[in-house]
């Protein structure tokens, strides 16, 4: 009797992982995949399979301008988060544990504030009567207020402030596990601190850089509140353009086209990051897209 039950017991144990993930998978399909499919499907099928909706969208220079602006700002924010986040993360990773906790708390503190509140704070800073313009006018550096708000600069700055903690947090987790004796050995062999950073620390931190870059790029690409409040309608991003087509104009077909283009853009950029990482570090370390 026990021999008969044993195969069924083993089979049950093998199915436990599938039973565990089944509820989450069902919720994901019902509340994400199916709604997304109902929006995207009409853009490809109108009695027959066609790409006319995408050709029509990309044939307009206004739409191409919004797409290019979104990609440009997303890449620019990603670049600056890497440039600022990597040295900051390296410094935090080298500090004592008690100070590391304090510094990480300061890094994560902005994430505890609502994005709308943060965007209004930047409006107060960058506005015509904002803190920066008042300071520059009082010191005599400028004669009239600078136009910083409702511009690509404002979107970039606000997005950088929003997503820099994500990059730092991701990199600290990687850099903490890198043995400091490796850097000391490189410096002992004659490498300057900059060369040791570029030749040793940067390749070892590439997995964190790739993950952080994907998070920052996709976050900037899909962010709505910051571009809407700091960029306005004159500097529209794909996310705000999608909202305008869906909720204001009721054009769900165009909204579906925008959604597909945003998804494809994310996939292309992720694979580009993988390719660059493989080129920089011949040992591999690619991130599966």
C-alpha positions, 0 to 999 in steps of 0.5 A: 500500500505504501509503495502505491502511495509513494509515487502519488506523494512524489508527484504531489510534491513536484506540483507544490511550486505550481500550486503556490504560484497559481493564484498570483499567475491567475490574478496577473492574467485576469487583471493585467494580461487580458485588459492589456490584450483587449487594448492592444488587439484592435490595433493589429486586427481590423477585419484583417491583420494590419499595421496601419495604426502604427504606420499612421501614428509614426508618420506624423512628426508630432508623434515622432517628436513625443517619442523621441523626447521620451527616449531622449529624456529617459536615456539622459536620466539613466546616464546621470543616475549612473554617473551620480549613483555609482560613486555615491553607492561606492562611498556608502558601501565602504562606510561602517555598518552603522553609518551605512544604515543612516546614509541609506535612510537618507537616500531612501527618504525622498521615496517616502514622499508622494510624487505629487508633493515632490513635483509641487516642491520642484515647481516652487523651486524652478518657477518664475517666482521660485527659490532659484530665480529669486536667489539669482535676481537678488545676487544680480546674476540675472536681470530677469527670471529664467524659464526653467519650469515647463521644460525638458530640463524640469522633467529631467531634473525632477525624474533624476531626483525621483529615480536616483535613490533606486539606482543607489540602492541597487548599486549598494547591494552589489558593491557591498559584496565586492571584496575591498581587498581586490581594489587594494590589490589593484592599487598595490600593483600600481593602478591609480584610484581612477584606473582601479575604479574603471578597470575593477569596480565598474566591471564587477558592478555591471550587474547592478548598473544594468538592473538599475538602468532598466529600472530607471529607464522604464520608470522615466519612460512610464512616469506620468505625474512628474512629466505632467506637472513639470513639463506641461502640455508643451513638453508632452511625454509618451505617458502623458500622451497616452493618458490624453488619448485614452481619458481626454479624447477617448481614442483607445486605439491610439492609446493602444498603439502608444502602449505597444510602442512603449513596451517595444521601446523598453525591450529594445533598450533592455537588450541594448543594455545587455549588449553593452554590458557584454561588450564592456565585460567579456566575462558576460553577466547579461540580464535576461530580458 
